[in-house]
Amino acid sequence: MLDALIQKRLEEVAEIEQMVQRYERRVQKEEQAYRTMSALRKFLSGKKPDHHAAVEYIHYVKKPLEKARKLREEIARYESMKQNGEYIEE
């Protein structure tokens, strides 16, 4: 039972890390596309204000990575419980 819970938490961490990587790749592609535009197209398309980028970063990177860190701490607690024999499997 404890092993299943640990495995589930590890999957959640991996899913969060994949989400963050997808976001970072998307932002990198957007920045690259913006840099390759002509001056006129840059003027017409505009760029996200810096505070929007900061809010996106917090929402898509910082908070999910904090959640992943907490899940890793939880996994470490479960592992120590398992090693110390504090948890009796049924």
C-alpha distances in whole Angstrom, upper triangle without the diagonal:
4,5,5,6,9,10,11,13,14,16,17,19,20,21,23,25,26,27,29,31,32,34,35,36,38,40,41,42,44,46,47,48,50,52,53,55,58,60,61,57,56,58,57,54,53,50,47,48,46,45,43,42,40,39,37,36,34,33,32,31,31,29,26,26,26,22,21,22,20,17,18,18,15,13,16,15,11,12,15,13,11,14,16,14,13,10,9,7,8
4,5,5,6,9,10,11,12,14,15,17,18,20,21,23,24,26,27,29,30,32,33,35,36,38,39,41,42,44,45,47,48,50,51,53,57,58,59,56,54,56,56,52,51,48,45,46,44,43,41,40,38,37,35,34,32,31,30,29,28,26,24,24,23,20,19,19,17,14,15,15,12,10,12,11,7,9,11,9,8,11,13,11,11,8,9,7,10
4,5,5,6,9,10,10,12,14,15,17,18,20,21,23,24,26,27,29,31,32,33,35,36,37,39,41,42,43,45,47,48,50,51,55,57,58,55,53,55,55,51,50,47,45,46,44,42,41,39,38,37,35,33,32,31,29,28,28,26,23,23,23,20,18,19,18,14,14,15,13,10,12,12,9,9,12,11,9,12,14,13,14,11,12,10,12
4,5,5,6,9,10,11,12,14,15,16,19,20,21,23,25,26,27,29,30,32,33,35,36,38,39,41,42,43,45,47,48,50,54,55,56,53,51,54,53,49,49,46,43,44,42,41,39,38,37,35,33,32,31,29,28,27,27,25,22,22,22,19,18,19,18,14,15,16,13,11,14,14,11,12,15,14,12,15,18,16,16,13,14,11,13
4,5,5,6,9,10,11,12,14,15,17,19,20,21,23,25,26,27,29,30,32,33,35,36,38,39,41,42,44,45,47,49,52,54,55,51,49,52,51,47,47,44,41,42,40,38,37,35,34,32,31,30,28,26,25,25,25,22,20,20,19,16,15,16,15,11,12,13,10,9,12,12,9,11,14,13,12,15,17,16,15,13,14,12,14
4,5,5,6,9,10,11,12,14,15,17,18,20,21,23,25,26,27,29,31,32,33,35,36,38,39,41,42,44,45,47,51,52,53,50,48,51,50,47,46,42,40,41,39,37,36,34,33,32,30,28,27,26,24,23,23,21,18,18,18,15,13,14,13,9,9,11,9,6,9,10,7,8,12,11,10,13,16,15,15,13,15,13,16
4,5,5,6,9,10,11,12,14,15,17,18,20,21,23,25,26,27,29,31,32,33,35,36,37,39,41,42,44,45,49,51,52,48,47,49,49,45,45,41,39,40,38,37,36,34,33,32,29,28,27,26,24,23,23,22,19,18,19,16,14,15,15,11,11,14,12,9,12,13,11,11,15,15,13,16,19,18,19,16,17,15,17
4,5,5,6,9,10,11,12,14,15,17,19,20,21,23,25,26,27,29,30,32,33,35,36,38,39,41,42,44,48,49,50,47,45,47,47,43,42,39,37,38,36,35,33,32,31,29,27,26,25,23,21,21,22,20,16,17,17,14,12,15,14,10,11,14,12,10,13,14,12,13,17,17,16,19,21,21,20,17,19,17,18
4,5,5,6,9,10,11,12,14,15,17,19,20,21,23,25,26,27,29,30,32,33,35,36,38,39,41,43,46,47,49,45,43,46,45,42,41,38,35,36,34,33,31,29,28,27,25,23,22,21,19,18,19,17,14,14,14,11,9,11,10,6,8,10,8,7,11,12,10,12,15,15,15,18,20,20,19,17,19,18,20
4,5,5,6,9,10,11,12,14,16,17,18,20,21,23,24,26,27,29,30,32,33,35,36,38,39,41,45,46,47,44,42,45,45,41,40,37,34,36,34,33,31,29,28,27,25,23,22,21,19,18,19,17,14,13,14,12,9,11,11,8,8,11,10,8,11,13,12,12,15,16,16,18,21,21,21,19,21,20,22
4,5,5,6,9,10,11,12,14,15,16,18,20,21,23,25,26,27,29,30,31,33,35,36,38,39,43,45,46,42,41,43,43,39,38,35,33,35,33,32,30,28,28,26,24,23,22,20,18,18,19,17,14,14,16,13,10,13,14,10,11,14,13,11,15,17,15,16,19,20,19,21,24,24,24,22,23,21,23
4,5,5,6,9,10,11,12,14,15,17,19,20,21,23,24,26,27,29,30,32,33,35,37,38,42,43,44,41,39,41,41,37,36,33,31,32,30,29,27,25,25,23,21,20,19,17,15,15,16,14,11,11,13,10,8,11,11,8,10,13,12,11,15,16,15,16,20,20,20,22,25,25,24,22,24,23,24
4,5,5,6,9,10,11,12,14,16,17,18,20,21,23,25,26,27,29,30,32,33,35,37,40,41,43,40,38,40,40,36,35,32,29,31,29,28,26,24,23,22,20,18,17,16,14,13,14,13,9,9,10,8,5,8,10,7,8,11,11,10,13,15,15,16,19,20,20,22,24,25,24,23,25,24,26
4,5,5,6,9,10,11,12,14,15,16,18,20,21,23,24,26,27,29,30,32,33,35,39,40,41,38,36,39,39,35,35,31,29,31,29,28,27,24,24,23,20,19,19,18,15,14,15,15,11,11,13,12,8,11,13,11,11,14,15,13,16,18,18,18,21,22,22,24,26,27,27,25,27,26,28
4,5,5,6,9,10,11,12,14,15,17,19,20,21,23,25,26,27,29,30,32,33,37,39,40,36,35,37,37,33,32,29,27,29,27,27,25,22,22,21,18,17,17,16,13,13,15,14,10,11,14,11,9,13,14,12,13,16,16,15,18,20,20,20,24,25,24,26,29,29,29,27,29,27,29
4,5,5,6,9,10,11,12,14,15,17,18,20,21,23,24,26,27,29,31,32,36,37,38,35,33,35,35,31,30,27,25,26,24,23,22,19,19,18,15,14,14,12,10,9,11,10,6,7,10,8,7,10,12,10,12,15,15,15,18,20,20,21,24,25,25,27,29,30,29,28,30,29,30
4,5,5,6,9,10,11,12,14,15,16,18,20,21,22,24,26,27,29,31,34,35,37,34,32,35,34,31,30,27,24,26,24,24,22,19,19,19,16,14,14,14,10,9,11,11,8,7,11,10,8,11,13,12,12,16,17,16,18,21,21,21,24,26,26,27,30,31,30,29,31,30,32
4,5,5,6,9,10,11,12,14,15,16,18,20,21,22,24,26,27,29,33,34,35,32,30,33,33,29,29,26,24,26,24,24,22,20,20,19,16,15,16,15,11,11,14,14,11,11,14,13,11,14,17,15,15,19,20,19,21,24,23,24,27,28,28,30,32,33,33,31,33,32,34
4,5,5,6,9,10,11,12,14,15,17,19,20,21,23,25,26,27,31,32,33,30,28,31,30,27,26,23,21,23,22,21,19,17,17,16,13,12,13,11,8,9,12,12,9,10,13,12,11,15,17,15,17,20,20,20,23,25,25,26,28,30,30,32,34,35,34,33,35,33,35
4,5,5,6,9,10,11,12,14,15,17,18,20,21,23,25,26,30,31,32,29,27,29,29,26,25,22,19,21,19,19,17,14,15,14,11,10,11,10,6,6,9,10,8,8,12,12,11,13,16,15,16,19,20,20,22,25,25,26,28,30,30,32,34,35,35,33,36,35,37
4,5,5,6,9,10,10,12,14,15,16,18,20,21,23,25,28,30,31,28,26,29,29,26,25,22,20,22,20,21,19,16,17,17,14,12,14,13,10,9,12,14,11,11,15,15,13,16,19,18,18,21,23,22,24,27,27,27,30,32,32,33,35,37,36,35,38,36,38
4,6,5,6,9,10,11,12,14,15,16,18,20,21,23,27,28,29,26,24,27,27,23,23,20,19,21,20,21,18,16,17,17,13,12,15,13,10,10,14,15,13,13,17,17,16,19,21,20,21,24,25,24,27,29,29,30,32,34,34,36,38,39,39,37,39,38,39
4,5,5,6,9,10,11,12,14,15,17,18,20,21,25,26,27,24,22,25,25,21,20,17,15,18,17,17,14,12,13,13,9,9,12,10,7,8,12,13,11,12,16,16,16,18,21,20,21,24,25,25,27,30,30,31,33,35,35,37,39,40,40,38,41,39,41
4,5,5,6,9,10,11,12,14,15,16,18,20,24,25,27,24,21,24,25,21,20,17,15,17,16,17,15,12,13,14,11,9,12,12,9,8,12,14,13,13,16,17,16,18,21,21,22,24,26,26,28,30,31,31,34,36,36,37,40,41,40,39,42,41,43
4,6,5,6,9,10,10,12,14,15,17,19,22,24,26,22,21,24,24,20,20,17,17,19,18,20,17,14,16,17,14,13,16,15,12,12,16,18,16,16,20,20,19,21,24,24,24,27,29,28,30,33,33,33,36,38,38,39,42,43,43,41,44,42,44
4,5,5,6,9,10,11,12,14,16,17,21,22,23,20,18,21,21,17,17,15,14,17,17,18,15,13,15,16,12,12,15,15,11,12,16,18,16,17,21,21,21,23,26,25,26,29,30,30,32,35,35,35,38,40,40,41,44,45,44,43,45,44,45
4,5,5,6,9,10,10,12,14,16,19,20,22,19,16,19,19,16,15,12,11,14,13,15,12,9,12,13,10,10,14,13,11,12,15,17,16,17,20,21,21,23,26,26,26,29,31,31,32,35,36,36,39,40,41,42,44,46,45,44,47,45,47
4,5,5,6,9,10,11,12,15,18,19,21,19,16,20,20,17,16,14,14,16,15,17,15,12,15,16,13,13,16,17,14,14,17,19,19,19,22,23,22,24,27,27,28,30,32,32,33,36,37,37,39,42,42,43,45,47,46,45,48,47,49
4,5,5,6,9,10,11,13,16,18,20,17,15,19,19,15,16,14,14,17,17,19,17,14,17,19,15,15,19,19,16,16,20,22,21,21,25,26,25,27,30,30,30,33,35,34,36,39,39,39,42,44,44,45,48,49,49,47,50,48,50
4,5,5,6,9,10,11,15,16,17,14,12,15,15,12,12,10,11,14,14,17,14,12,15,16,14,14,18,18,15,16,20,22,21,22,25,26,26,28,31,31,31,34,36,36,37,40,41,41,43,45,46,47,49,51,50,49,51,50,52
4,5,5,6,9,10,13,14,16,14,11,15,16,13,12,9,10,13,13,16,14,11,14,17,14,14,18,19,17,17,20,22,22,22,25,27,27,28,31,32,32,34,36,36,38,40,41,42,44,46,46,47,50,51,51,50,52,51,53
4,5,5,6,9,12,14,16,14,12,16,17,14,14,12,14,17,16,19,18,15,18,20,18,17,21,22,19,20,22,25,25,25,28,29,29,30,33,34,34,36,38,38,39,42,43,43,45,48,48,49,51,53,52,51,54,53,55
4,5,5,7,10,12,14,11,10,14,14,11,12,11,13,16,17,20,18,16,19,21,18,19,23,23,20,21,24,27,26,27,30,31,31,33,35,35,36,39,40,40,42,44,45,45,48,50,50,51,54,55,55,53,56,54,56
4,5,5,9,10,11,9,7,10,11,9,9,8,11,14,15,18,16,14,18,20,18,18,22,22,21,21,24,27,27,27,30,31,31,33,36,36,37,39,41,41,43,45,46,47,49,51,51,52,55,56,56,55,57,56,58
4,6,8,9,12,10,8,12,14,12,12,11,13,16,16,19,18,16,19,22,20,20,24,24,23,23,25,28,28,28,31,33,33,34,37,38,38,40,42,42,44,46,47,47,50,52,52,53,55,57,57,56,58,57,59
4,7,9,12,10,9,13,14,13,13,13,16,19,19,23,21,19,23,25,23,23,27,27,25,26,28,31,31,31,34,35,35,37,40,40,40,43,45,44,46,49,49,49,52,54,54,55,58,59,59,58,60,59,61
4,6,8,6,6,9,10,9,11,12,15,18,19,22,21,19,23,25,23,24,27,28,26,27,30,32,32,32,35,37,37,38,41,41,42,45,46,46,48,50,51,51,54,56,56,57,60,61,61,60,62,61,62
4,5,5,6,9,10,10,12,13,17,19,21,24,23,22,25,27,26,27,30,31,29,30,33,35,35,36,39,40,40,42,44,45,45,48,50,50,51,54,55,55,57,59,60,61,63,65,64,63,66,64,66
4,6,5,6,9,10,10,12,16,18,19,23,22,21,25,27,26,26,30,30,30,30,33,35,36,36,39,40,41,42,45,46,46,48,50,51,52,55,56,56,58,60,61,62,64,66,65,64,67,65,67
4,5,5,6,9,10,13,16,18,21,24,23,22,26,27,26,28,31,31,31,32,34,36,37,38,40,42,42,44,46,47,48,50,52,52,54,56,57,58,60,62,62,64,66,67,66,65,68,67,68
4,5,5,6,8,11,14,17,19,22,21,20,24,25,24,25,29,29,28,29,32,34,34,35,38,39,39,41,43,44,45,47,49,49,51,53,54,55,57,59,59,61,63,64,64,62,65,63,65
4,5,5,6,8,11,14,16,19,18,17,21,22,21,22,26,26,25,26,29,31,31,32,35,36,37,38,41,42,42,45,46,47,48,51,52,52,55,56,57,58,61,62,61,60,63,61,63
4,6,6,9,12,14,16,19,18,18,22,23,22,24,27,27,27,29,31,33,33,35,37,38,39,41,43,44,45,47,48,49,51,53,54,55,57,59,60,61,63,64,63,62,65,64,65
4,6,9,12,15,18,20,18,19,23,23,22,25,27,27,27,29,31,33,33,35,37,38,39,41,43,44,45,47,49,49,51,53,54,55,57,59,60,61,63,64,63,62,65,63,65
4,7,10,12,15,18,16,16,20,20,19,21,24,24,23,25,28,29,30,31,34,35,35,37,39,40,41,44,45,46,48,50,50,51,54,55,56,57,60,61,60,58,61,60,61
4,7,9,12,14,13,13,17,18,17,19,22,22,22,24,26,27,28,30,32,33,34,36,38,39,40,42,43,44,46,48,49,50,52,54,55,56,58,59,58,57,60,59,60
4,6,9,11,10,10,13,15,14,16,18,19,19,20,22,24,25,26,28,30,31,32,34,35,36,38,40,41,42,45,46,47,49,50,51,53,55,56,55,54,57,56,57
4,6,8,6,7,10,11,10,13,15,15,16,17,19,21,22,23,25,27,28,29,31,32,34,35,37,38,40,42,43,44,46,47,48,50,52,53,52,51,54,53,54
4,6,5,7,9,10,11,13,15,16,17,18,19,21,22,24,25,27,28,29,31,33,34,35,37,38,40,42,43,44,46,48,49,50,52,53,52,51,54,53,55
4,5,5,6,9,10,10,12,14,15,16,16,18,20,21,22,25,26,27,29,30,31,33,35,36,37,39,41,42,43,45,46,48,49,51,49,49,52,51,53
4,5,5,6,9,10,11,12,14,15,15,16,19,20,21,23,25,25,27,29,30,31,33,35,36,37,39,40,42,43,45,46,48,49,48,47,50,50,52
4,5,5,6,9,10,11,12,14,14,16,18,19,20,22,24,25,26,28,29,31,32,34,35,37,38,40,41,43,44,46,47,49,47,46,49,48,50
4,5,5,6,9,10,10,11,12,14,16,17,19,20,22,23,25,26,27,29,31,32,33,35,37,38,39,41,42,44,45,47,46,45,48,47,49
4,5,5,6,9,10,10,10,12,14,15,16,18,20,21,22,24,25,27,29,30,31,33,35,36,37,39,40,42,43,45,43,43,46,45,47
4,5,5,6,9,10,10,11,13,15,15,17,19,20,21,23,25,26,27,29,31,32,33,35,37,38,39,41,42,44,42,41,44,44,46
4,5,5,6,8,9,10,12,13,15,16,18,19,21,22,24,25,27,28,30,31,33,34,36,37,38,40,42,43,42,41,43,43,44
4,5,5,5,6,9,10,11,13,14,16,17,19,20,21,23,25,26,27,29,31,32,33,35,36,38,39,41,40,39,42,41,43
4,6,6,5,6,9,10,10,12,14,15,16,18,20,21,22,24,26,27,29,30,32,33,34,36,37,39,37,37,40,39,41
4,6,6,6,7,10,11,12,14,15,16,18,20,21,22,24,26,27,28,30,32,33,34,36,37,38,37,36,39,38,40
4,7,7,7,9,11,11,12,15,16,17,19,21,22,23,25,26,27,29,31,32,33,35,37,38,36,35,38,37,39
4,6,6,6,9,10,11,12,14,15,16,18,20,21,22,24,26,27,29,30,31,33,34,36,35,34,37,36,38
4,6,5,6,9,10,11,12,14,15,17,19,20,21,23,25,26,27,29,30,32,33,35,33,33,36,36,38
4,5,5,6,9,10,11,12,14,15,17,18,20,21,23,24,26,27,29,30,32,33,31,31,34,33,35
4,5,5,6,9,10,10,12,14,15,16,18,20,21,22,24,26,27,29,30,31,30,29,32,31,33
4,5,5,6,9,10,10,12,14,15,16,18,20,21,23,24,25,27,28,30,29,28,31,31,33
4,5,5,6,9,10,11,12,14,15,17,19,20,21,23,24,26,27,29,27,27,30,30,32
4,5,5,6,9,10,11,12,14,15,17,18,20,21,23,24,26,27,25,24,27,27,29
4,5,5,6,9,10,10,12,14,15,16,18,20,21,22,24,26,24,24,26,26,28
4,5,5,6,9,10,11,13,14,15,17,19,20,21,23,24,23,23,26,26,29
4,5,5,6,9,10,11,12,14,15,17,18,20,21,23,21,21,24,24,26
4,5,5,6,9,10,10,12,14,15,16,18,20,21,20,19,22,21,24
4,5,5,6,9,10,10,12,14,15,16,18,20,19,18,22,21,24
4,5,5,6,9,10,11,12,14,15,16,18,17,17,21,21,24
4,5,5,6,9,10,11,12,14,15,16,15,14,18,18,21
4,5,5,6,9,10,10,12,14,15,14,14,17,16,19
4,5,5,6,9,10,10,12,14,14,14,17,18,21
4,5,5,6,9,10,10,12,11,11,15,16,19
4,5,5,6,9,10,10,9,9,12,12,16
4,5,5,6,9,10,10,10,13,13,17
4,5,5,6,8,8,10,13,14,18
4,6,5,6,5,6,9,11,15
4,6,5,6,6,8,9,13
4,5,8,9,11,12,16
4,5,8,10,13,16
4,5,7,9,13
4,7,10,13
4,6,9
4,6
4
